[in-house]
Amino acid sequence: MDLMSDMPMGSMSMASGAPSLLTMQKMYWAVVGSAIGLATIVNLLNWILARHRLRDTSLTPAKPKSLFFGIYATITAIVREVGHATLHPLTVGSHTIHFPPLGPVLIMLANLITILVLCFYKLDTLDVWQWENIGYSTGCIAICQLPLIFLLAGRQNIIGFLAGMSYASLNWYHRWAARTLWLTSTIHMCFWFRDWGRYDYIAYELVNDDLTKRGFAAWCLLTCILITSVRPIRGLSYEVFVLQHLVTFIGFIVAVWMHVPNEVRVYLWIPIGLLVFDRLARYIGGAYLNLALFHRQTDGKTGQRLWTHSATFAPMPGNVTRVTIPNPGMHWQPGQHVFLTCHSLAPFQCHPFTIASLPEDQRLDFYIRAKTGATRRLFRFASKNDDNLGPPTAAAVSQDQTVFIEGPYGAVRPLRQFDSVVLLAGGTGATFTVPLLRDLVSGWNKDSRGETSRVSRSVKRLAATKRIRFVWVIKSRAQLGLFESQLQAALADVAECQLRQPDGGREVEISIYITCDERLEVPHPVSTNAPPASSTVVTEEAPNLSETNGFDEKDNISVRSLSAGSLSSSAAPAMAGRGCLPGGGCCCTTQIMDEDQIDTCTCKCSGPVPVPAANSGVGGANEQTMKSSEPPTPLPIALPIFAGRPHPRTIIRKVLEKAEGESAVVVCGPQGLSDDVRRSVVSLSDERAVHKGTGAQGIYLHIESFGY
């Protein structure tokens, strides 16, 4: 059996008319390369499309203007409808099983079918004399899959760069490609066992044959990697998972190296090279970002500091820690995240967090929900001088700590190219959507002042967007303080844009939903927290958040809530003061079908919230208020607040009905909210027959999610 490792596989005949084993490996990579090439072409076309839209001076820049892009829009709409389709979650006891969208499933299914076809091409599984040939074939196809797994795994991701995807999105493909490798390896092992089993030879081979022992050891290590990579297990301790993942990987590569012949070891060199490239790029980039030697100091301490970044930690409502790094030595785009490390508080732990600020802020802001481990330590450190855990004051902000950052990572298509943008977030998922909102408004501001792009003077506008719809779901009114001032500033900026350009047609509408749904408290390291919530608007004045020392979520408030269908007008007075629905339950957990049709309900779950003013948005139904002769007061602008859970389909539909070009829907929150938005987009795209002759324009969907 040892002689098999030295057999020249390139000339080995498998069956009548069947290609050699090395040819089959090349055929697999021809298929994979074609898929990557197609994704690259699509990414390039999207980039060209974005530039054309920003150059277009017509009233509908986000609408296809040529036959080619019209056909491309139709194909894209069909692919999106199929790719985003997903099954409803399945609830088993206290656990909810969420299913992935159809698009990624079809891609991995195509990969599996390609592999199985190549494994068994012109081979008869019922012919006992071909079982050995099938063992060789499946082994060769298994080994050639290793480079793809590592291409999908690294943070410095080549496929992600070509396809315009984040490494976090590709990580799902990485896991399933690894499972496909395990399946192929298992088939490879089983056919050898099946062949030896005819002579009762399996135990003998495992004990006496070195080649068999190395192969079986490699399979055991791969199985261990697979089992420990399942979400419930890897979620127990991410740091332990990373360490054991690296150790078992090294053992797996060594075992495979000793098991396979020289001719196919190139498929081991490639993963090793990819791993080294990823690590070197990260270490070199990390050294540049974090060593003060490469950055100009703004505090007069040049030459006295080794590390560039120091951070302040402040406690925020809802067990959230605000981490601020002034003057970071990096540039980033809205919606990106970095890996943050603070060895003085959480040694040797590195976690991803979304950047909640813009580059013009000249600082990095992170809002980190305390759960366990490192996030809990950060919150304890930040709150040690603040017993009430109220809004941070100068005395409550903890002393600076040296931190290290790596990144930025993440990829979102530039939202300024879309006619209308819908941003939905749950809990601290707003750390992702608020910077996107601010960036769009910043583009409007620059356009209204007549500024042009620094990249190309030929670009006529910095934002083709006309409408923004922002929805934020939170569990208590105390969490509103995380981004209240930024949202108010965005509304004030839009009002100024309208004064400078009354005919600009720019609109923004903001809704804050407060819900009693406990799932909103589920933390997430990259600000992807919170399920769908419901709506209600406050009608009584409440104390200002900055004056609130405690955050009792049981304070009574009177709210306007629920759709007409959910609570009849005759039943509303009977329910007042109890915060209950006719069938039982709090109105804060009820889904609001339409914000424009709300009855009265008293909610006891959400606590006092700011009073919504007449302007629920800028440029929408309250446009006359913002266009009054008196200049609007920049701050404070009261935010419209609802009690309950929003109905994403209704919110998105209303925006699409006004859209004159392609729209973008972006969601960051718990999986339940993401699934609801995904199904709503697919349903609306099909219902409106997007780009199929009805005139309805396309819908781009981005779901930000990150899971250990």
N, C-alpha and C positions, 0 to 999 in steps of 0.2 A: 504493500500500500504506500510506503514511503516513496516508491519510484514514481508514483502518480504525480507528485509535486514537481517533478522535473520533466514531465512529459510535455513536448511542444504542442500547445493547445491550438495554435493558429492553423496547423495542418491536420488536426484531428477530425476524422470523418464521423458525423453523428448519425446520419441516415441518408437514404437515397435522395439526392437533390437538396439537402438541407445545408445552409451556410455554415461556415466554421464558427466556433464559439466566439472568437475575437470579432468576427463580423457581426454576430448578433449583439455584442456589446456596443459596437459602433452604431448599429441601427437604433438601439435604445436612445443613445445620445443624440442621434439625428432628430428623433421625435421630441426629446426634451429641449434641444436647441431651437427647434422650430417654434415651440410654445413660448420660450423666452423671447425669441425674435418677434413674434406676434405681439406680445405684451409691450415690447420696446417700441414697436411701430405705433401702437395705440397711445402710448405715453407721449411720443413725439407729436402725433396729431393733436392731442389735447393741449400740448404746449403751444403749437402753432395757432390753434383755435383761440386760446386765451389772448395771445398777442393781437390777433385780428380783431377780437371784440374790443380791446382797449384802444385800438386805432380807429374803430368805427365811430363816426360822428353822427350816425343816424339816431332816430328815436328808439330803435329796437336793436341795439348792438349784440344782444345775446340770442338773436334769432338767426337760423341758417340763411345765408345770402346767395348760395350757389347750389347747383345740382349735386355736386360732389358732397358738400357738407350736409345737404338735405338727406341724401341717401345714408351718409354716415350717422346722422342723428336718428334715422329710423332703425338702422341696425343696432345702434347703441341702446335705444329704448327697448327693443325686443330682448336684447341680452340682459339688460338690467332687470326687466320683469321676471325673466327666468332665473337669473342669478341671485336675486334678493328674496325669492319665494322661500318660505319656511313653514314648517308645521307649528301648530299651537303647542305651547309647553305642556308637558305631561306631569301632573302632580301625583306623587306616590307617597301617601302618608304626609309627613312634614317636609318632604323633599320635592323640589321642582326640577324636572329635567328639561333643559333648553336644547333645542335642536339647531344645528348650524344651517345657514342658508344653502340653497340648492347649488349655487354657483361653485363654491369651493368643493362641495361634495362631488359634483360632476367632474371637476378637474382631477381630484384624487382617484375617482373611479376610473377615469380614462387612463391615469398612470398605472393603476392596478391591472386593467385589461391589457394594456401594452406589455406589461411585464409577464403576465400569464401566457399571452400569445407567444412571446419570444422564448419562454421557458419550454413550452410544449410543441413548438412548431415542428411538424412532420415527425412527431414522436408518438408512439402508441403506449398509453399508460397501462394497457391490459397485457402487453407483450412483456413477459418476464425477462426476456433477453435485452430489453431496452431500458430497464429500470436503472441500470448503471449509467447509461447515457443521459437519462433524465437527471440523475444526481449531478453529473458534470454540468449539464446545461443550466439547471437552477442555481448551482453554486456560482457559475460565471455571471449570470444575470444579477445575483444577489450582490456580488462584490462591486459591480459597476454602478450600483445605486449610492454608494457611500459619498461620492463628491456632491451629489444633489442634496443630500441631507445636510452637509456642511455649508453648501451655498445658501441654504435657507435658514441657517442657524445664527450666523454672525451678526453682530450689531453693525459693523462696517460691511454692509451687505451689497454685493455686486448685483444680484437679481433685483433687490429693492431699488438700487440706483437706476437700473435700466428700465424697470417697470413702473417707477414712481410710487413705490409702496414702502411703508414703514417695516422695519425688521419685526416689530410687534405683530403686524398683520401676517407676516410670513411665518411666524413661529407656529401657527396652527398647521400650516403645510409641513413644516419641519417635523412635527410630532407624528403626523399621519404618514409621511414618507418613511419615517423610522419604523412605524408599525408594519408598513408594506415590506420593508426590508426583513423584519422579523418573520413575517409570513413566508417570504421566499426562502429564507434560511431554514425555516422549519420544514418546508417541503423538500428542500435539498437533503436535510438530515433524515427525514422519514423515508425517502426513496432508497437511501443507502441502507438504512435499517431493514427496510422491506426486502432488499436484495439479500442481505446477510441472514435475515430471519429464515429464509428457506433452508439454511444449513445450520440453524441455531448458533450463529456465529457472532451475534451482537455483543454479548458480554466479553467474549474473547478479544474483539477489536478494541473495545473501550479500555480494556486492561493492558493489552500488549502493544497496540499500534500507536505510535507517537502522533502521527498525523491525525488519527481519529480523536485522540485525547485533546489535541489543540483545538480541533474544530468544535468538539462538544463543549470545551471550556469557553470558546468564543460565543457559542449559542447561549450558554448559561449567563454570561455577563450581559449579553444583549437583552435577554429576558429580564434580568435584574434592572437594567436601565429602563426598560419599558414599564415595568410595574411601578417603580419609584417615580416615574414621570406622570402618573395619573394625578389629576388635580387634587383629590382629597388627601393623597399621600404627600405630594410635594408642598401642599399648603400647610402641613404641620410645622415645618421649619424650612423656609426657603434657603437659608444659609447652609444648613446641613444637606439639602438637596443639591445645591450647586457643587459643594465639595465632593459628595459621593458621585455625582454625575461626571465630574472631571476624572476622578480616580478610576471608576469603572470604564470610562471611555479609553483611558490609557491602557488598561488591562485588555480591553476588547481589541484595540488596534494591534497590540503585541501578539495576542493569540491568533488573530487573523493573518498577520504577517508571517507567522511561523506555519500557518496552515495552507496558504495558497502558493501556487507556483510563481516563478519570477516574472513570467509574461504578464500577469495581471496586477502586479504590485504597483503599477502606475496609478491604479485606482485607490491605493493607500497613500501614495505620495501626495496626490492632489488634496485630500482632506487635511493631511498634516500641513501642507503649504497654506491652505485656507485658514486653518486655525492659527498658524504663526502670523499670517498677514493680519488677521483680525486683532490678535493680541498686541502686535507691534503698533498697529495703527491706533489702537486705544491707548496704549502706554505713552506713545509719542505725543498724541493729541492731549492726553491728560497732563503730561509734563509741561507742554506749552501753555495749557490753560491755567495751571495751578502754581507754577513757579513764578515768583515775583520778578525774576531776572528778565522775563520776556514781556513785562507789562510796565507801563509808566505809572508810577504811584501818584495819587492825588492828595495824599495826606502829609507830604513832606518827609516821609520816612524811607525814601529810596535808598537801597543798599542796607537797610536795617531789618528788612523782612524777608524771610525765606519763601513763605507761601503767600499767594496773591489774595485769596478770598477769606474774609471773616464774615460771620453772620450774626444777626440778632434774632432772638427767639421771643415771641410774645404770645400769651394765651388768648384764644378767641372763643366765642360761644360755641357750644356743641362739641366740646373736647377737641378743638381744632388748634393747631399750632401754626402761627404765621412766622415763616422764616424769611428774612430779608438779607440779601447780599448786595451791598452797594457797589457800583462801578465794576460790574463783572467784565472779565477779559474775554468776552465772546459776543458773537452776534447770533440772533435766533429769529425765527418766524413765529407768529402767533399759532398756538396749537402744538408746539413742540414741547418736549420734556427732556430733562437731564437726570442722570444718576447722581444722587447726593450722598456724601459720606461725611460723618462727623465722628472722628475716632475718639475724641474726648468724652462723648456722650454714648455712642454706640460703636464700640471698636469693631473694625473689620466687617462692617455691614454697609452695603451699598444698595439703595432703593431708588426706583424711578418716581419722579414727581413732575407734574405738569407745571410749566412756567405760567404764572398768573399775571404777568406784567408784559409791557411792550418795550422794545429797545429804547424808544424815546424816554421812557421812565428812568433810564440809566440805573436800573437795579433789577435784581431777580427776586420775585416774590413767589413763595410757595405756601399753600394752605393745606396742612397735613392733618388728616383725621387720626386721632389716637386710637389704636387698636391694641396690639400687643407688641412686645419686643421693642425695636428701635423707635417706632412712632410713639409708644407710650412713654419711653424715656425722654424723648424730646418735649413732650407735653408737660411732664413732671418738672423738667428743668425750667421750662418757660414760665410755669405757674407757681414756682416756689415762693415768689414775692407777691403773689396776688391770690389771696384767700377766696375772694368772691368769684374769680374767673370771669370778671366782667370785661368790658372793652379795655384794651391795653392803654396804660398811661405811661408817662416817662419813668415812673418808679417801678412799673411792672415789667418793663422790658429788661430781659436778662442781659448779662454782660456778653460781649462778643466771644465767639468761639471760632476757631479755625475750621473751615470746611473745604471739601474737595468736590469738584464737579466733573462730570464726563458727559459730553454731548455737544450740541443738542441732537436729539433724535426725533423722528416723527415726520409724517408727510401728509399734507392735505392739499388738494387742488386749490389754487388761489381763489378765494371766494369773491374777489372784486370783479371777476369776469361774468358773474351770474346776474340775471335781471332781478331776482328776488331770492332772499336767503331766510330760511327758518332755522333758528337755533334753539334746541331744547336741551335742558340739563336737569339732572336730579342731584340734590345735595351738593357736595363739593365737586361734582362734575362741572359746575360753573367755572372752575378754574380753567377749563378748556374753552368754553363758549364765550365768556366775558372778554378775553383778549381778542377773539375773532370779531365780536361786536365792536369793540373799541377800534380795531384796525379798519373796519369798514367805514366807521364814522370819521376816522382820521383821513381816509381817502376822500370822503365827501368834503371835509374841511379844506384840504389842499386844492381840490378841484374848484371849490367856490372862490378860493383866493387866486385862482389862475396859475397855480404851480404846475410844473410838468415833471415827468419822470426823470430821475437822475440817471437812469440806465439808458434811456433813448429819448432824445428830444422829439422824435417823430411820433411818440405816443401822445395822443391828444387828451387822454383822461387817465386818472389814477383809479377810478372805480366806475364800472358800468352799472352797478347795483342801484336799483330804484327803491326797493322795499326791504325792510328788515323786520322780522317777527322774532322776538326773544321771549322764551318761556323758561322759567326756573321753578323747580319744585323743591320745597324744603319742608322739614318736619316741624320746625317751630319758628316763630317770628324772630327769635333771637339770632338765628342764622342769617337773617337778612343783612345784619351789620357787616358781614364779610365783604359784600360788594355793593352795598347801598350807595355809597358816595360815587363809585365809578359809574353805576347805572344812571344816577342823577346827572353826572357830568356829561354822559353821552347824550342824554335828552337835551341838555342845555346846548351842547355843541350843534346838534341837529337843528335846534331852533335858530341858532345864529346862521347856519347855512341857508335856512329858508328865508331869513331876512336879507342875506346877501344875494340869493338867487330865488326869488319868489316862484319862478316858473321851472325850477329844477326838478320838481316832481318827486322829491325824496321823502320817504315815509319810514318811520320806525314805530313799532308798537311793542310794549313790554308788559308782560303779565307775570306776577309772582303767585305761586300756588302754595298754600300751607296745608299739610296733610298730617293726619295722625298715624300714617302708615309706618310701622316700626321698621320695615325693610329699608327705609331711607337712612337708617343708622348704620347699615352695613358699610364698613370702610373699604377703600380701595386705594392702592398705592399710587395710581396714576389718575386720580381724581375721576374715577368712573363709579360714583356711588349714587344710588337712589332709583327706586322704581317709579312707575307712573303715579301721579298725585292728582287731587281734584281741586275745584275752584270755589272761591268765595270772596266777596269784596267787603271790606270793613266799613261800617257806617257810623261807628262811634269813635271819638277821639281816644287815643291811647298815649301813655307816657312815651317820651322819646327814648330810643334804645340806649343812647349814651347816658341817660339818667337812671337806667335800670340797673340796680346792683344784683338782684337775684333774677333767675330765669325760670320761674315757675310756669310750666306749660299748662297748668290747669286754670289760669286766669280766664274769666268770662269775657267774651267779646260778642257783639252783635254783628252778624255777617249776612250778606246777601249771597245765597248759595243755591245750587242745584238747578237743574233744568226743569222746565214746566212739566215735562213728562215724568220726572222723578218725584216731584212733590207738588201736589195740586195746590191752587191758591186757597182753597177752603181748608186744607190741612195745615198750611203754614202757620196760622196763628196758634193753632193747638200745640204745635211743636215748639213755639217760641219759648225761650228760657230753659229748654231742656237739651238742646243740641242733638236731638234724636230724629230719626226718620220714622215714618209710620210703621215700617216693618222692623224697626230696631236698628241700632248702630248709629255712629256719629256721622254728621254731615260732612266732616272733614275727610272721611274715607270714601265719599261718593264721587263718582266720575261726572264732571260737568260736561254735558253734551254740547252746549253752546253758551259762550260768555254773554251773548246778547239777550239771552232769555234766562233770567235768574230770579228766583223767588226769595223770600226772607227766611232766614234760619239763624238761630243763635247757637254758636259753636263754643264749647267749653274746653276744647282740646288744644287750640292753637295759641292761646294767650293773646295779649294786646298787640296790635300791629299799627303801623303808621296809617293815617287816613288817606285814602286815594282821592286825588283831586279830580277835577273834571277831565283833565287830559290823560286818558288811558294810553295815549301814544302821541307821537309827533308826526303830523302830516296825514293822519288817518281820519277817524270820525271827529276828532277834536282839532282839526287843522285850523278852524276859525279862531280858536282860543290862542293858538300859538302865533297867528298872524295879526294879532291885535296891534293897534298903533303903539302901545306901550312896549318897550323892549322887555323880553322875559327875564325874570330873575334867574341867574345861572344856578344857584343853589339856595335852599333845597327845593327839589321838585318831588312832590309826593308820587310814589310808585303805586300802580294799581295792584291790589292784593285780593286774592280769592282764597276761599277755604274749601279744600277738596282736591280731587285729582283731575287733571286736564284730559280732554279727549283729543289725542294727537291727530286723528283723521280729520276732524272738523277744523282744527287749527290750520293744518296743512292745506286742506281743500280751499279754504277762504283765500289763502295767499296765492294758490295756483290759479284761481279764477281771475285774479287781477294781473297775473304775470304775462308779459309781452315777449318773453324769451325764456331761455332755460333757467330753472330754479335750482337751488341747492338746499338740501335738508341735512342738517348736522345734529347729531345727538350724542350726548355723553352722560351716561348714567348706569344704573343697574341693568342687568340683562332683561328684566321684564319690560322696562321702558324701551330699550333698544329693539326688542322683538316687536313690541306694539307699533313703534314708528316704522320699522321695516315692512311689516304687513300692511300698514296704512299706505305707504308709498307705492307698494306693488299693486294694491287694490285701486288706488286712484289713477295710476298710470294705465292700468287695463281699462278702467271705467271710462276714462277720458280719451282713450285710444290715442295716446301720445305719439305724435309724428306719424300717424297713419291716415292722414287726410282730414282730420277734424280741426286742425289748427292748434291743438293743444301742444304746448312746448315741453321739452324734456325735464326730467327730475334727476339730479345728481344726489346720491345719498352717501354720506360718510358717517360711519358708526365708530366712535372712538372707544376702544375697549383694550384693556391690558390685564392679563391675569397671570399669576405665578403658576 
